[in-house]
């Protein structure tokens, strides 16, 4: 966790979880680390991990099983991809367009650079 980042720690934990899901370190139906286990591994407060898990649960990426912990939903990877795409379009792209405007960079400039790099 980057404690100097402007991004809240619980969101960094969500991003960490997203990375684990996308990389297939966590697979559908598998039990994910408990709140206490992840808090210890990441050296953060368990309430912060709980907040991240509540977000993941609200997004139906994980689900609880009474007495057993949290498990990864069958369609978790698809849900993570959708959430990341939404964040890209709602936040990252808006910030990029603002920066482009400040630097007087056109869409054509971006397309040209894209073609050079691919």
N, CA, C and O atoms as CSV, one atom per row, in Angstrom:
chain,resi,resn,atom,element,x,y,z
A,1,UNK,N,N,0.830,-1.170,0.000
A,1,UNK,CA,C,0.000,0.000,0.000
A,1,UNK,C,C,0.883,1.244,0.000
A,1,UNK,O,O,1.921,1.308,0.658
A,2,UNK,N,N,0.425,2.220,-0.763
A,2,UNK,CA,C,1.145,3.488,-0.827
A,2,UNK,C,C,0.445,4.461,0.106
A,2,UNK,O,O,-0.565,5.067,-0.253
A,3,UNK,N,N,0.990,4.605,1.303
A,3,UNK,CA,C,0.363,5.446,2.314
A,3,UNK,C,C,0.513,6.933,2.005
A,3,UNK,O,O,-0.097,7.764,2.677
A,4,UNK,N,N,1.312,7.279,1.002
A,4,UNK,CA,C,1.485,8.673,0.600
A,4,UNK,C,C,0.607,9.038,-0.593
A,4,UNK,O,O,0.601,10.186,-1.036
A,5,UNK,N,N,-0.122,8.078,-1.103
A,5,UNK,CA,C,-0.978,8.294,-2.261
A,5,UNK,C,C,-2.226,9.080,-1.871
A,5,UNK,O,O,-2.667,9.050,-0.723
A,6,UNK,N,N,-2.784,9.784,-2.858
A,6,UNK,CA,C,-4.059,10.479,-2.639
A,6,UNK,C,C,-5.237,9.514,-2.656
A,6,UNK,O,O,-6.335,9.854,-2.216
A,7,UNK,N,N,-5.000,8.306,-3.168
A,7,UNK,CA,C,-6.067,7.311,-3.260
A,7,UNK,C,C,-6.258,6.671,-1.882
A,7,UNK,O,O,-5.285,6.243,-1.260
A,8,UNK,N,N,-7.503,6.603,-1.402
A,8,UNK,CA,C,-7.739,5.984,-0.089
A,8,UNK,C,C,-7.217,4.545,-0.030
A,8,UNK,O,O,-7.218,3.824,-1.028
A,9,UNK,N,N,-6.778,4.151,1.153
A,9,UNK,CA,C,-6.195,2.817,1.334
A,9,UNK,C,C,-7.199,1.733,0.942
A,9,UNK,O,O,-6.825,0.750,0.304
A,10,UNK,N,N,-8.468,1.899,1.316
A,10,UNK,CA,C,-9.439,0.854,0.983
A,10,UNK,C,C,-9.559,0.693,-0.532
A,10,UNK,O,O,-9.769,-0.420,-1.016
A,11,UNK,N,N,-9.426,1.803,-1.298
A,11,UNK,CA,C,-9.481,1.709,-2.764
A,11,UNK,C,C,-8.225,1.031,-3.303
A,11,UNK,O,O,-8.284,0.319,-4.305
A,12,UNK,N,N,-7.094,1.249,-2.642
A,12,UNK,CA,C,-5.872,0.556,-3.040
A,12,UNK,C,C,-6.022,-0.949,-2.799
A,12,UNK,O,O,-5.497,-1.761,-3.561
A,13,UNK,N,N,-6.735,-1.309,-1.744
A,13,UNK,CA,C,-6.982,-2.724,-1.455
A,13,UNK,C,C,-7.930,-3.305,-2.507
A,13,UNK,O,O,-7.760,-4.445,-2.940
A,14,UNK,N,N,-8.918,-2.524,-2.910
A,14,UNK,CA,C,-9.814,-2.952,-3.993
A,14,UNK,C,C,-8.994,-3.173,-5.257
A,14,UNK,O,O,-9.165,-4.188,-5.932
A,15,UNK,N,N,-8.105,-2.237,-5.586
A,15,UNK,CA,C,-7.257,-2.384,-6.771
A,15,UNK,C,C,-6.351,-3.612,-6.649
A,15,UNK,O,O,-6.155,-4.343,-7.620
A,16,UNK,N,N,-5.807,-3.832,-5.464
A,16,UNK,CA,C,-4.988,-5.018,-5.196
A,16,UNK,C,C,-5.815,-6.283,-5.463
A,16,UNK,O,O,-5.335,-7.224,-6.096
A,17,UNK,N,N,-7.045,-6.293,-4.980
A,17,UNK,CA,C,-7.931,-7.440,-5.194
A,17,UNK,C,C,-8.249,-7.614,-6.673
A,17,UNK,O,O,-8.259,-8.734,-7.184
A,18,UNK,N,N,-8.510,-6.499,-7.363
A,18,UNK,CA,C,-8.758,-6.552,-8.804
A,18,UNK,C,C,-7.575,-7.199,-9.517
A,18,UNK,O,O,-7.760,-8.040,-10.396
A,19,UNK,N,N,-6.366,-6.808,-9.140
A,19,UNK,CA,C,-5.161,-7.362,-9.763
A,19,UNK,C,C,-5.060,-8.864,-9.532
A,19,UNK,O,O,-4.694,-9.615,-10.437
A,20,UNK,N,N,-5.385,-9.298,-8.325
A,20,UNK,CA,C,-5.340,-10.728,-8.002
A,20,UNK,C,C,-6.354,-11.506,-8.836
A,20,UNK,O,O,-6.090,-12.633,-9.256
A,21,UNK,N,N,-7.500,-10.903,-9.068
A,21,UNK,CA,C,-8.557,-11.560,-9.837
A,21,UNK,C,C,-8.182,-11.616,-11.315
A,21,UNK,O,O,-8.292,-12.667,-11.946
A,22,UNK,N,N,-7.740,-10.489,-11.863
A,22,UNK,CA,C,-7.374,-10.423,-13.285
A,22,UNK,C,C,-6.199,-11.346,-13.594
A,22,UNK,O,O,-6.158,-11.967,-14.657
A,23,UNK,N,N,-5.244,-11.437,-12.665
A,23,UNK,CA,C,-4.069,-12.289,-12.894
A,23,UNK,C,C,-4.355,-13.762,-12.591
A,23,UNK,O,O,-3.488,-14.620,-12.754
A,24,UNK,N,N,-5.573,-14.038,-12.152
A,24,UNK,CA,C,-6.013,-15.400,-11.831
A,24,UNK,C,C,-5.332,-15.977,-10.583
A,24,UNK,O,O,-5.328,-17.192,-10.385
A,25,UNK,N,N,-4.757,-15.109,-9.742
A,25,UNK,CA,C,-4.248,-15.573,-8.446
A,25,UNK,C,C,-5.424,-15.983,-7.552
A,25,UNK,O,O,-5.319,-16.903,-6.742
A,26,UNK,N,N,-6.538,-15.277,-7.723
A,26,UNK,CA,C,-7.793,-15.656,-7.066
A,26,UNK,C,C,-8.707,-16.163,-8.175
A,26,UNK,O,O,-8.923,-15.467,-9.168
A,27,UNK,N,N,-9.241,-17.359,-8.014
A,27,UNK,CA,C,-10.091,-17.950,-9.046
A,27,UNK,C,C,-11.521,-18.091,-8.558
A,27,UNK,O,O,-11.776,-18.169,-7.356
A,28,UNK,N,N,-12.446,-18.123,-9.500
A,28,UNK,CA,C,-13.875,-18.206,-9.203
A,28,UNK,C,C,-14.168,-19.356,-8.242
A,28,UNK,O,O,-13.665,-20.467,-8.404
A,29,UNK,N,N,-14.982,-19.064,-7.254
A,29,UNK,CA,C,-15.395,-20.066,-6.277
A,29,UNK,C,C,-14.409,-20.274,-5.143
A,29,UNK,O,O,-14.734,-20.928,-4.152
A,30,UNK,N,N,-13.215,-19.729,-5.274
A,30,UNK,CA,C,-12.172,-19.904,-4.260
A,30,UNK,C,C,-12.415,-18.969,-3.075
A,30,UNK,O,O,-12.923,-17.859,-3.236
A,31,UNK,N,N,-12.043,-19.440,-1.882
A,31,UNK,CA,C,-12.091,-18.601,-0.692
A,31,UNK,C,C,-10.964,-17.589,-0.801
A,31,UNK,O,O,-9.829,-17.945,-1.117
A,32,UNK,N,N,-11.281,-16.325,-0.539
A,32,UNK,CA,C,-10.252,-15.285,-0.543
A,32,UNK,C,C,-9.767,-15.092,0.888
A,32,UNK,O,O,-10.407,-15.547,1.837
A,33,UNK,N,N,-8.655,-14.429,1.032
A,33,UNK,CA,C,-8.087,-14.193,2.356
A,33,UNK,C,C,-9.132,-13.565,3.275
A,33,UNK,O,O,-9.954,-12.757,2.843
A,34,UNK,N,N,-9.084,-13.948,4.535
A,34,UNK,CA,C,-9.995,-13.339,5.502
A,34,UNK,C,C,-9.595,-11.882,5.698
A,34,UNK,O,O,-8.498,-11.471,5.319
A,35,UNK,N,N,-10.485,-11.118,6.285
A,35,UNK,CA,C,-10.200,-9.718,6.573
A,35,UNK,C,C,-8.937,-9.615,7.413
A,35,UNK,O,O,-8.053,-8.811,7.117
A,36,UNK,N,N,-8.853,-10.411,8.441
A,36,UNK,CA,C,-7.694,-10.373,9.342
A,36,UNK,C,C,-6.410,-10.794,8.619
A,36,UNK,O,O,-5.362,-10.174,8.800
A,37,UNK,N,N,-6.494,-11.851,7.801
A,37,UNK,CA,C,-5.316,-12.317,7.061
A,37,UNK,C,C,-4.786,-11.237,6.112
A,37,UNK,O,O,-3.584,-10.975,6.056
A,38,UNK,N,N,-5.698,-10.625,5.375
A,38,UNK,CA,C,-5.271,-9.615,4.412
A,38,UNK,C,C,-4.757,-8.363,5.122
A,38,UNK,O,O,-3.781,-7.756,4.681
A,39,UNK,N,N,-5.406,-7.979,6.211
A,39,UNK,CA,C,-4.943,-6.822,6.983
A,39,UNK,C,C,-3.520,-7.034,7.475
A,39,UNK,O,O,-2.689,-6.128,7.417
A,40,UNK,N,N,-3.249,-8.236,7.959
A,40,UNK,CA,C,-1.899,-8.552,8.434
A,40,UNK,C,C,-0.906,-8.547,7.273
A,40,UNK,O,O,0.183,-7.986,7.395
A,41,UNK,N,N,-1.268,-9.163,6.159
A,41,UNK,CA,C,-0.368,-9.244,5.001
A,41,UNK,C,C,-0.049,-7.860,4.439
A,41,UNK,O,O,1.072,-7.614,3.995
A,42,UNK,N,N,-1.027,-6.959,4.457
A,42,UNK,CA,C,-0.834,-5.633,3.875
A,42,UNK,C,C,-0.438,-4.579,4.909
A,42,UNK,O,O,-0.186,-3.425,4.564
A,43,UNK,N,N,-0.385,-4.985,6.170
A,43,UNK,CA,C,-0.031,-4.080,7.280
A,43,UNK,C,C,-0.968,-2.876,7.354
A,43,UNK,O,O,-0.535,-1.728,7.453
A,44,UNK,N,N,-2.274,-3.179,7.302
A,44,UNK,CA,C,-3.284,-2.132,7.424
A,44,UNK,C,C,-4.301,-2.549,8.479
A,44,UNK,O,O,-4.313,-3.696,8.925
A,45,UNK,N,N,-5.143,-1.616,8.867
A,45,UNK,CA,C,-6.188,-1.866,9.840
A,45,UNK,C,C,-7.248,-2.792,9.244
A,45,UNK,O,O,-7.611,-2.654,8.076
A,46,UNK,N,N,-7.739,-3.726,10.039
A,46,UNK,CA,C,-8.742,-4.674,9.537
A,46,UNK,C,C,-10.034,-3.975,9.127
A,46,UNK,O,O,-10.745,-4.470,8.252
A,47,UNK,N,N,-10.352,-2.835,9.738
A,47,UNK,CA,C,-11.557,-2.091,9.337
A,47,UNK,C,C,-11.417,-1.554,7.907
A,47,UNK,O,O,-12.407,-1.436,7.184
A,48,UNK,N,N,-10.200,-1.236,7.513
A,48,UNK,CA,C,-9.948,-0.753,6.157
A,48,UNK,C,C,-10.161,-1.884,5.153
A,48,UNK,O,O,-10.762,-1.677,4.099
A,49,UNK,N,N,-9.674,-3.063,5.476
A,49,UNK,CA,C,-9.893,-4.229,4.613
A,49,UNK,C,C,-11.384,-4.547,4.552
A,49,UNK,O,O,-11.910,-4.864,3.486
A,50,UNK,N,N,-12.058,-4.464,5.687
A,50,UNK,CA,C,-13.497,-4.726,5.719
A,50,UNK,C,C,-14.238,-3.768,4.793
A,50,UNK,O,O,-15.159,-4.175,4.086
A,51,UNK,N,N,-13.841,-2.499,4.794
A,51,UNK,CA,C,-14.474,-1.517,3.902
A,51,UNK,C,C,-14.250,-1.906,2.437
A,51,UNK,O,O,-15.165,-1.799,1.620
A,52,UNK,N,N,-13.041,-2.354,2.108
A,52,UNK,CA,C,-12.753,-2.807,0.743
A,52,UNK,C,C,-13.605,-4.028,0.398
A,52,UNK,O,O,-14.168,-4.108,-0.693
A,53,UNK,N,N,-13.696,-4.972,1.326
A,53,UNK,CA,C,-14.503,-6.175,1.093
A,53,UNK,C,C,-15.987,-5.837,0.954
A,53,UNK,O,O,-16.697,-6.477,0.178
A,54,UNK,N,N,-16.455,-4.845,1.693
A,54,UNK,CA,C,-17.842,-4.415,1.552
A,54,UNK,C,C,-18.088,-3.862,0.158
A,54,UNK,O,O,-19.132,-4.116,-0.443
A,55,UNK,N,N,-17.119,-3.102,-0.358
A,55,UNK,CA,C,-17.224,-2.594,-1.722
A,55,UNK,C,C,-17.283,-3.769,-2.707
A,55,UNK,O,O,-18.150,-3.806,-3.581
A,56,UNK,N,N,-16.367,-4.716,-2.564
A,56,UNK,CA,C,-16.328,-5.880,-3.457
A,56,UNK,C,C,-17.619,-6.692,-3.355
A,56,UNK,O,O,-18.100,-7.236,-4.349
A,57,UNK,N,N,-18.164,-6.766,-2.166
A,57,UNK,CA,C,-19.420,-7.488,-1.976
A,57,UNK,C,C,-20.579,-6.720,-2.625
A,57,UNK,O,O,-21.435,-7.325,-3.269
A,58,UNK,N,N,-20.609,-5.396,-2.460
A,58,UNK,CA,C,-21.649,-4.573,-3.091
A,58,UNK,C,C,-21.621,-4.706,-4.607
A,58,UNK,O,O,-22.659,-4.643,-5.267
A,59,UNK,N,N,-20.413,-4.891,-5.156
A,59,UNK,CA,C,-20.253,-5.049,-6.607
A,59,UNK,C,C,-20.440,-6.511,-7.042
A,59,UNK,O,O,-20.285,-6.833,-8.220
A,60,UNK,N,N,-20.766,-7.375,-6.106
A,60,UNK,CA,C,-21.011,-8.804,-6.334
A,60,UNK,C,C,-19.784,-9.521,-6.902
A,60,UNK,O,O,-19.903,-10.449,-7.702
A,61,UNK,N,N,-18.606,-9.070,-6.470
A,61,UNK,CA,C,-17.358,-9.694,-6.883
A,61,UNK,C,C,-16.983,-10.793,-5.898
A,61,UNK,O,O,-16.426,-11.821,-6.283
A,62,UNK,N,N,-17.291,-10.569,-4.632
A,62,UNK,CA,C,-17.132,-11.601,-3.605
A,62,UNK,C,C,-18.454,-11.764,-2.885
A,62,UNK,O,O,-19.315,-10.885,-2.937
A,63,UNK,N,N,-18.609,-12.883,-2.219
A,63,UNK,CA,C,-19.816,-13.120,-1.438
A,63,UNK,C,C,-19.426,-13.885,-0.168
A,63,UNK,O,O,-18.475,-14.667,-0.169
A,64,UNK,N,N,-20.176,-13.645,0.912
A,64,UNK,CA,C,-19.840,-14.317,2.174
A,64,UNK,C,C,-20.538,-15.672,2.292
A,64,UNK,O,O,-21.630,-15.881,1.764
A,65,UNK,N,N,-19.879,-16.573,2.992
A,65,UNK,CA,C,-20.498,-17.834,3.417
A,65,UNK,C,C,-20.355,-17.871,4.933
A,65,UNK,O,O,-19.247,-17.856,5.470
A,66,UNK,N,N,-21.480,-17.919,5.601
A,66,UNK,CA,C,-21.477,-17.846,7.061
A,66,UNK,C,C,-20.512,-18.864,7.664
A,66,UNK,O,O,-20.600,-20.067,7.418
A,67,UNK,N,N,-19.596,-18.336,8.458
A,67,UNK,CA,C,-18.643,-19.182,9.156
A,67,UNK,C,C,-17.460,-19.647,8.328
A,67,UNK,O,O,-16.534,-20.261,8.858
A,68,UNK,N,N,-17.479,-19.357,7.021
A,68,UNK,CA,C,-16.409,-19.827,6.137
A,68,UNK,C,C,-15.574,-18.698,5.546
A,68,UNK,O,O,-14.432,-18.925,5.147
A,69,UNK,N,N,-16.116,-17.500,5.483
A,69,UNK,CA,C,-15.393,-16.365,4.921
A,69,UNK,C,C,-15.989,-15.887,3.615
A,69,UNK,O,O,-17.157,-16.133,3.313
A,70,UNK,N,N,-15.163,-15.202,2.850
A,70,UNK,CA,C,-15.588,-14.650,1.566
A,70,UNK,C,C,-15.065,-15.506,0.427
A,70,UNK,O,O,-13.971,-16.067,0.494
A,71,UNK,N,N,-15.872,-15.590,-0.620
A,71,UNK,CA,C,-15.529,-16.387,-1.798
A,71,UNK,C,C,-15.691,-15.539,-3.046
A,71,UNK,O,O,-16.489,-14.602,-3.087
A,72,UNK,N,N,-14.921,-15.887,-4.055
A,72,UNK,CA,C,-14.941,-15.152,-5.311
A,72,UNK,C,C,-16.116,-15.615,-6.166
A,72,UNK,O,O,-16.315,-16.813,-6.370
A,73,UNK,N,N,-16.883,-14.659,-6.659
A,73,UNK,CA,C,-18.030,-14.966,-7.512
A,73,UNK,C,C,-17.567,-15.600,-8.823
A,73,UNK,O,O,-16.452,-15.361,-9.286
A,74,UNK,N,N,-18.435,-16.401,-9.401
A,74,UNK,CA,C,-18.106,-17.090,-10.654
A,74,UNK,C,C,-17.773,-16.120,-11.783
A,74,UNK,O,O,-16.919,-16.409,-12.621
A,75,UNK,N,N,-18.447,-14.968,-11.808
A,75,UNK,CA,C,-18.220,-13.983,-12.862
A,75,UNK,C,C,-17.385,-12.799,-12.375
A,75,UNK,O,O,-17.483,-11.699,-12.920
A,76,UNK,N,N,-16.570,-13.025,-11.358
A,76,UNK,CA,C,-15.775,-11.942,-10.756
A,76,UNK,C,C,-14.859,-11.262,-11.763
A,76,UNK,O,O,-14.770,-10.034,-11.776
A,77,UNK,N,N,-14.181,-12.028,-12.601
A,77,UNK,CA,C,-13.246,-11.432,-13.571
A,77,UNK,C,C,-13.983,-10.492,-14.525
A,77,UNK,O,O,-13.489,-9.410,-14.844
A,78,UNK,N,N,-15.151,-10.904,-14.972
A,78,UNK,CA,C,-15.955,-10.065,-15.867
A,78,UNK,C,C,-16.418,-8.802,-15.145
A,78,UNK,O,O,-16.390,-7.711,-15.715
A,79,UNK,N,N,-16.841,-8.947,-13.902
A,79,UNK,CA,C,-17.284,-7.792,-13.112
A,79,UNK,C,C,-16.128,-6.822,-12.856
A,79,UNK,O,O,-16.306,-5.606,-12.912
A,80,UNK,N,N,-14.948,-7.370,-12.576
A,80,UNK,CA,C,-13.767,-6.524,-12.366
A,80,UNK,C,C,-13.440,-5.771,-13.646
A,80,UNK,O,O,-13.167,-4.571,-13.612
A,81,UNK,N,N,-13.468,-6.466,-14.767
A,81,UNK,CA,C,-13.185,-5.817,-16.047
A,81,UNK,C,C,-14.175,-4.682,-16.305
A,81,UNK,O,O,-13.782,-3.601,-16.744
A,82,UNK,N,N,-15.445,-4.922,-16.036
A,82,UNK,CA,C,-16.464,-3.887,-16.223
A,82,UNK,C,C,-16.224,-2.702,-15.287
A,82,UNK,O,O,-16.358,-1.550,-15.699
A,83,UNK,N,N,-15.874,-2.979,-14.041
A,83,UNK,CA,C,-15.612,-1.913,-13.069
A,83,UNK,C,C,-14.391,-1.091,-13.482
A,83,UNK,O,O,-14.391,0.134,-13.363
A,84,UNK,N,N,-13.357,-1.770,-13.964
A,84,UNK,CA,C,-12.143,-1.061,-14.394
A,84,UNK,C,C,-12.410,-0.225,-15.647
A,84,UNK,O,O,-11.890,0.883,-15.777
A,85,UNK,N,N,-13.210,-0.748,-16.556
A,85,UNK,CA,C,-13.572,0.016,-17.760
A,85,UNK,C,C,-14.365,1.263,-17.372
A,85,UNK,O,O,-14.125,2.347,-17.904
A,86,UNK,N,N,-15.306,1.106,-16.448
A,86,UNK,CA,C,-16.106,2.242,-15.993
A,86,UNK,C,C,-15.208,3.305,-15.368
A,86,UNK,O,O,-15.356,4.493,-15.657
A,87,UNK,N,N,-14.278,2.881,-14.512
A,87,UNK,CA,C,-13.352,3.827,-13.891
A,87,UNK,C,C,-12.493,4.516,-14.949
A,87,UNK,O,O,-12.221,5.712,-14.848
A,88,UNK,N,N,-12.069,3.767,-15.954
A,88,UNK,CA,C,-11.267,4.350,-17.031
A,88,UNK,C,C,-12.040,5.456,-17.727
A,88,UNK,O,O,-11.523,6.560,-17.900
A,89,UNK,N,N,-13.279,5.171,-18.129
A,89,UNK,CA,C,-14.060,6.159,-18.862
A,89,UNK,C,C,-14.512,7.315,-17.981
A,89,UNK,O,O,-14.570,8.456,-18.439
A,90,UNK,N,N,-14.836,7.030,-16.713
A,90,UNK,CA,C,-15.348,8.070,-15.812
A,90,UNK,C,C,-14.258,8.937,-15.200
A,90,UNK,O,O,-14.502,10.099,-14.876
A,91,UNK,N,N,-13.058,8.388,-15.038
A,91,UNK,CA,C,-12.010,9.124,-14.327
A,91,UNK,C,C,-10.761,9.323,-15.177
A,91,UNK,O,O,-10.373,10.454,-15.468
A,92,UNK,N,N,-10.141,8.231,-15.568
A,92,UNK,CA,C,-8.857,8.307,-16.260
A,92,UNK,C,C,-8.965,9.087,-17.561
A,92,UNK,O,O,-8.141,9.959,-17.837
A,93,UNK,N,N,-9.966,8.779,-18.350
A,93,UNK,CA,C,-10.118,9.447,-19.642
A,93,UNK,C,C,-10.430,10.931,-19.463
A,93,UNK,O,O,-9.928,11.764,-20.217
A,94,UNK,N,N,-11.243,11.263,-18.484
A,94,UNK,CA,C,-11.560,12.666,-18.210
A,94,UNK,C,C,-10.285,13.423,-17.841
A,94,UNK,O,O,-10.047,14.528,-18.330
A,95,UNK,N,N,-9.467,12.819,-16.971
A,95,UNK,CA,C,-8.197,13.447,-16.582
A,95,UNK,C,C,-7.269,13.584,-17.790
A,95,UNK,O,O,-6.606,14.608,-17.951
A,96,UNK,N,N,-7.222,12.559,-18.634
A,96,UNK,CA,C,-6.395,12.604,-19.839
A,96,UNK,C,C,-6.848,13.731,-20.764
A,96,UNK,O,O,-6.020,14.493,-21.263
A,97,UNK,N,N,-8.145,13.841,-20.994
A,97,UNK,CA,C,-8.649,14.901,-21.866
A,97,UNK,C,C,-8.333,16.281,-21.302
A,97,UNK,O,O,-7.997,17.195,-22.055
A,98,UNK,N,N,-8.436,16.439,-20.004
A,98,UNK,CA,C,-8.092,17.719,-19.388
A,98,UNK,C,C,-6.616,18.047,-19.598
A,98,UNK,O,O,-6.266,19.182,-19.919
A,99,UNK,N,N,-5.757,17.051,-19.417
A,99,UNK,CA,C,-4.317,17.238,-19.620
A,99,UNK,C,C,-4.020,17.539,-21.091
A,99,UNK,O,O,-3.185,18.390,-21.397
A,100,UNK,N,N,-4.703,16.844,-21.993
A,100,UNK,CA,C,-4.514,17.103,-23.425
A,100,UNK,C,C,-4.881,18.548,-23.766
A,100,UNK,O,O,-4.191,19.208,-24.544
A,101,UNK,N,N,-5.956,19.020,-23.186
A,101,UNK,CA,C,-6.393,20.388,-23.444
A,101,UNK,C,C,-5.345,21.383,-22.946
A,101,UNK,O,O,-5.025,22.351,-23.636
A,102,UNK,N,N,-4.815,21.143,-21.755
A,102,UNK,CA,C,-3.792,22.026,-21.197
A,102,UNK,C,C,-2.529,22.058,-22.057
A,102,UNK,O,O,-1.893,23.101,-22.206
A,103,UNK,N,N,-2.177,20.904,-22.618
A,103,UNK,CA,C,-0.947,20.788,-23.398
A,103,UNK,C,C,-1.166,20.986,-24.899
A,103,UNK,O,O,-0.233,20.871,-25.694
A,104,UNK,N,N,-2.416,21.285,-25.274
A,104,UNK,CA,C,-2.771,21.484,-26.674
A,104,UNK,C,C,-2.404,20.251,-27.518
A,104,UNK,O,O,-1.760,20.362,-28.561
A,105,UNK,N,N,-2.822,19.102,-27.048
A,105,UNK,CA,C,-2.619,17.838,-27.760
A,105,UNK,C,C,-3.957,17.429,-28.359
A,105,UNK,O,O,-4.971,17.388,-27.661
A,106,UNK,N,N,-3.956,17.129,-29.642
A,106,UNK,CA,C,-5.198,16.753,-30.319
A,106,UNK,C,C,-5.383,15.234,-30.311
A,106,UNK,O,O,-4.460,14.474,-30.019
A,107,UNK,N,N,-6.588,14.829,-30.638
A,107,UNK,CA,C,-6.885,13.402,-30.794
A,107,UNK,C,C,-6.003,12.823,-31.903
A,107,UNK,O,O,-5.528,11.692,-31.799
A,108,UNK,N,N,-5.789,13.601,-32.959
A,108,UNK,CA,C,-4.939,13.156,-34.060
A,108,UNK,C,C,-3.510,12.894,-33.581
A,108,UNK,O,O,-2.869,11.939,-34.020
A,109,UNK,N,N,-3.011,13.750,-32.675
A,109,UNK,CA,C,-1.677,13.537,-32.103
A,109,UNK,C,C,-1.623,12.210,-31.346
A,109,UNK,O,O,-0.642,11.471,-31.427
A,110,UNK,N,N,-2.675,11.932,-30.628
A,110,UNK,CA,C,-2.748,10.685,-29.852
A,110,UNK,C,C,-2.784,9.485,-30.801
A,110,UNK,O,O,-2.073,8.503,-30.592
A,111,UNK,N,N,-3.608,9.569,-31.834
A,111,UNK,CA,C,-3.717,8.473,-32.806
A,111,UNK,C,C,-2.368,8.229,-33.470
A,111,UNK,O,O,-1.959,7.083,-33.659
A,112,UNK,N,N,-1.684,9.303,-33.820
A,112,UNK,CA,C,-0.364,9.171,-34.450
A,112,UNK,C,C,0.614,8.458,-33.507
A,112,UNK,O,O,1.340,7.561,-33.934
A,113,UNK,N,N,0.634,8.848,-32.251
A,113,UNK,CA,C,1.521,8.204,-31.276
A,113,UNK,C,C,1.134,6.747,-31.073
A,113,UNK,O,O,1.999,5.883,-30.930
A,114,UNK,N,N,-0.155,6.479,-31.059
A,114,UNK,CA,C,-0.643,5.108,-30.895
A,114,UNK,C,C,-0.138,4.239,-32.046
A,114,UNK,O,O,0.341,3.126,-31.828
A,115,UNK,N,N,-0.246,4.742,-33.242
A,115,UNK,CA,C,0.198,3.990,-34.427
A,115,UNK,C,C,1.699,3.749,-34.411
A,115,UNK,O,O,2.163,2.689,-34.832
A,116,UNK,N,N,2.460,4.721,-33.929
A,116,UNK,CA,C,3.914,4.561,-33.831
A,116,UNK,C,C,4.297,3.470,-32.831
A,116,UNK,O,O,5.282,2.758,-33.025
A,117,UNK,N,N,3.523,3.347,-31.778
A,117,UNK,CA,C,3.837,2.410,-30.702
A,117,UNK,C,C,3.224,1.022,-30.878
A,117,UNK,O,O,3.500,0.118,-30.089
A,118,UNK,N,N,2.403,0.851,-31.896
A,118,UNK,CA,C,1.761,-0.469,-32.094
A,118,UNK,C,C,2.053,-1.042,-33.427
A,118,UNK,O,O,1.589,-2.137,-33.743
